[in-house]
Amino acid sequence: MVQAVKDVRHRKSYTLKHKRSSVRAVRAMVANQQAANIASACRILNVDRRLFYRWKCLLEGDGKAQGETSGSASDNRGTLDSINTTVVRVAPVSSLKNVLHGHLRTLHPGRLGMLSSHEPELLRFIFEFREQGIQVTTRMVRKFAEKIVPNFQVRTHRVLRNEVVRRFLRRVGLTHRVGTHVAQANNKMSEAASREFIEFMRQKVQNMNPDHVLNMDQTPIPFTFHANRTWSEKGMRTIHIRASTSDTKRATLAATVTMSGDLLPPFLIFKGEPNGRIAKQEIPTFPEMCHYAMQKKAWMDEAVMMKWIDECLKPWKNTLPSTAVPLLILDSFRVHMMGPVVKMIQQLGIEVQYIPGGCTYLCQPIDVGVNRPLKKAVENLWEDWMYDEVGENGWDVATPSRKMIATWVSEVYWTIDQKICKNARKKEGYEWVVD
């Protein structure tokens, strides 16, 4: 006897993107008279008519209301003043982004989590630390939650508690970020000092020729640029990345840019003795578009600083009118403030102004907008060289020579767009000149 196979119906879910496109397609067919009515358009597009009306109400009614509620709530988050004692049930900021891109299958934010009733206390804890510039980890939030949430530590395992914390943080619109600036001083104090310095400098340079205002800074140039990320198979617990034999080897570049966006010649410092073999035999073969120096640690000391003044700054000053008094802006690095160095600069008829300590990431044009594109371009050249080198010479990861580094820096330095250099002094809130 053959038994009848029972027809089992399975529930199917659709993304908001599919719902939105289906509603638009049905409306377009009716509007363009490609279908007599909505029912016939749904049949042609193979869309259930009941689902069409349900999706239409969802997108035009509930979706709009949900988006407005969530947007207003997310705009008020981020400061201590915005944290109230009542818990508002809204969708997280990340969900709103998914709504816009159509990846979610529902507008409902989900059921309340274990930490939702203590949301104001947890957010206040996080924002108090962040306003002081102190990092906040998942473990810190978990330990605080264990203190204020009854039975949180007893009911769940530590690993599960961490996941509960992460889910809560994502729900309230927070994300785990990589730090972009590390400093010992309080960032609020640095920002206040930076604004005060910028206000002073605006008045100082407002009537000066932009060609006569320049900024110099040093930045390390590594010989290798091994990334911390790579494409690999999913599920692998250990991801190996090969390093070269001289992974910590580096040079130092002294870059100088004027307020008008012009560049002074680059000054590259390698590790070695000033009168040693490298200085006598290798450096004469390097590109002539760059100036070079040798120092025991490949860094800027008093002797190297004076060499930069003599080879880069002095020739530039000689091209200006004799009555011009340029302004050189330096950070508060100890070598820049040495008496003999300052005296040598002032003897050229150049005024020196120092950026307060801890403020260079906001106030120094080279730090703000020049160093990163320059080093990224050098990294791209190194990556191209490594790709060819590994392909030709097996799988050994070699180290580029000093001449290669000098060639790459010389090639990249003079191709930096003048617009990039000019925009480096226009960091929002810390503009050197207010247009």
Secondary structure, DSSP 8 states (H G I E B T S, - for coil): ---------------HHHHHHHHHHHHHHHHTTSSSSHHHHHHHTT--HHHHHHHHHIIIIIHHHHHHHHHHHHHTTTSGGG--SS------HHHHHHHHHT--S-S---S--TTGGGHHHHHHHHHHHHHTT----HHHHHHHHHHHSTTHHHHS-HHHHHHHHHHHHHHTT------S---SS-HHHHHHHHHHHHHHHHHHHTTS-GGGEEEEEEEEEES----S-----TT-S-------TTTT-EEEEEEEEETTS-B---EEEEES-TTSHIIIIIGGGS-TTSEEEEETTSS--HHHHHHHIIIIIHHHHHTS-TT---EEEEE--GGGG-HHHHHHHHHTT-EEEEE-TT-HHHH-HIIIIIHHHHHHHHHHHHHHHHHHHHHHSTT------HHHHHHHHHHHHTTS-HHHHHHTT--TT--SS--
